[in-house]
């Protein structure tokens, strides 16, 4: 449909629980930071995960590509920049970049999520209201 429909920034602090004994962030925690950023992006557009569940809908990750460039460390402040790169009837592709607060790019992700009907566990078209909110200019 459209490229770069909405953009957002989310900040996350690296806590001890996110790191190994040397204070380096575990590789899988970059996925957690990106997930939180996507959730907050959608929340800013008026979506609640709980409300979607009540409507028998969910967004599930279909594919993730991640490029680790540099590590993050204990107490770092991270800035996760996200935008919707592609919007189709039943899926979204997010482009996300994780930066250190000093501006250094640490990681880049491309995440494809599918809209599914929970009761059938199968992909379904997103309701038009969701598509409308995602393509509107206001956050």
Protein Blocks (a to p, Z undefined) as FASTA:
>chain_A
ZZhkbgcdddddddfklpcfkopacfklmmmmmmmmmmmmmmmnopafklmmmnopacdd
fbdcdddfbdcdehiacddddddfbdcfkbccdddddddfkopafbdcddddddddfklo
pacdddfklmmmmmpmbZZ
